[in-house]
Amino acid sequence: MADLIQSGNAAENTDPRVLRSRQMLMESLLRLLTRKEFDNISIQEIADEATLNRATFYLHYPDKNALLQAMTAARFRDLIACRGLSFTNCDGALRAIALGVCDYLVESTSCPSQLAKMPLEGSIIPVVEGMFQEGAAHHEVVPGADPNLLATTAAWAIFGAARRWYQTSDRIPAEEMAAKIELMVRPIFLSASA
């Protein structure tokens, strides 16, 4: 749970050229989303908007959905960092992730672009699942438990609770909701821990 999603090897993640190209592609997609529906945006348009070629796009992402997921992961990490949340082990990770999802819902739905109109579960749940899958790789689970199903269950539980919280007109502060989500979701992990 503790490590956020990272793609590729360590050198690739720190090479300034790689980071710059990925950032340009993410910014390009974000600009295009202010003008067009996601389904109507082509990879060529994303590359052109970023002033990169199509081959460069494919060096970094297999398709535009992967770019959207990477953009979501980056925004999610930024939201967690803005709150000053950090974790190097499971302690605090669940609450930080829940708080990040609450913040993500607030930020994304107030966005004046097509991003606000997109089904948010398609972008944030894979990111949260990936975080849990990465964390599960560092822990043993009871025989018969499926780490991928565990990650999916926890991600949907967090998203569902956060969405209900967001849709409530007299909602409690996000920090309180994150604590409640942690209380409800922690048993899912405890039941599968060896």
N, C-alpha and C positions, 0 to 999 in steps of 0.2 A: 504494500500500500504506500510505502513511504516515498518511493521514487516516482516522479512524474514521467509521463511518456517521453521517450527520446527515440528518435528514429536514426537508423544507420549507426556507423561506428563513431568513436569519440573524436577522431581526427576530422571526420566529415562534419560533425556538429560544431567544431570550433574554427574551421576554415572560413575566413572572412568572405571569400568569393561565394561559397555555398550559402552561407548565412544571408548575404546580400541578395543573391538570386531568389532564395526562398521568401525573403521579406518583400521583394519586388513583386513576386507572384501573388502573395497574400494581399498586398495593398491593391494590386490590379483587380483581383477578384472583389475586394471590398468596394472599390470605385464602381465596378460594373454592376454590382448588386444595387447600387443607388439608382440605376437606370433600367435594369432588366431583371426578369425573373431568372432564378438560378438555372432552371431547366432549359432556358433559351440562350444561355451563355455557352459559347464553344471554347474549346481549349485554344484554338487559334486566336480568338478574341482576347483571352486572358494573356497569352504570350505577347500579342501585339500591344496591348495596353501597358504591359510591363516593359516594353521595348526589348524583349528577348525573343529568341526563336522557339519554335514549337519543340524542337529536339531538346532544348534546355529545360522546357517544362517537363518532358518525359524523363530527364535525368533525375528529377527530384520527386515527381509524383506520377503514379500510374494512371490517374484520371482526375477529373475535377472534384469528385467526391473526396478523394484523399487530400486534395488541397484544402477543401472546406474543413475536413476533420483536423488537419494540421493547423489551420487558422483558428479553429475552435480551441484546440489544445493550447496554443500560444496565448489566446485571450484568457483562457481559464487560468493558466499559470500566472499571467499578469494580475488577474483579480486576486489570487491568493497572495501574491507578492505585495500588492497594494495594501493589503490588510496586515502585512508584516508577519504572515503565518509561514512558518517553516517547520519541517519535521524530518528527522533522519531515521525514525523508527515508527512503529505502529501507534505509539502513544501520541495522541492528538491528530493523527492522520485522518481518521474517520470524521471528526468534527470539522477539521480544516476543509476536507473535501465537501462535506455537506454545506458549509458556509460558502464555499466557492460556487456551488451549484445555485444557492439562493442568490448570490451576487450576480451570477451569470444570467439568471432569469430576469432580474431587475434591469440589468444593463442591456440585454439583447432585446427585450420587448419595448424598451424606450428608444431604441435605435431607429432613426428616421429612414432606414433603407429597407430593401427587400429582406434583409437578414431578420428583421423583426417579424416578418410575415411567414418565415419558414418554420416548418415543424422542428422545434428545438430539440426534441428527443433524438432525432436523427443525427444531430451534431454533437451533443454533449454526452449522451449515454456511451457511445463507443470510447470516448476519452476517459470517462470514469471507469468503464470496464477494463480498459487497458491499464489504468493505474492499479486496480485491484488484482489483475492478472500478474502484473509485474511484482506486486507485493506477495502474492501467493507463491511465487516461485522461490521465495525465501523461507517458506513455512511448510511444514508437513500437514497434510490433511488426513482425516480419518479414512480408513479403507471404504471405498465406495463413493466417497465424496468427489464431485467433479469441480475442480478449481474454476473452470470456465463458467459453469452454471452458477457457482457461488458468486463470481464477479458480476454476472448478468443480473442475478437476483438482487444483489446489494445495490448495483447501479440504478436499476429500475425503482427499487424501494426509496432510495435517496431522491431520485428525480421526481417520483410521484408525490412524495411528502413535500418536497420543495415547491412543486407546482401548485399543490393544494394551498400551501402557505401563501404563495404569490397571488393566487386568485381570491384570497380572503380580503375583504375590504378593510377590516380592522386588525390587520396582521400584527403579530408581535415582532420585536426586533429580530433581525436575521440571526444574531448570536444566540438568542434564546431558542429559536427554531433549530439551529444546528445542534444544540445540546440535546433537544428532544429527538431529533433524527438519530444522533449517535446512540442514545439510550435504546431506541427501537431496533437499530440495525446491528449493533454490536453482538447481540445473541446469534445472529445469522453466522457470523464469523466464529464465535465461540463453539457453536454446535459442530462445526466442521474441522476445528483445530485438533490435531493429534496430541 
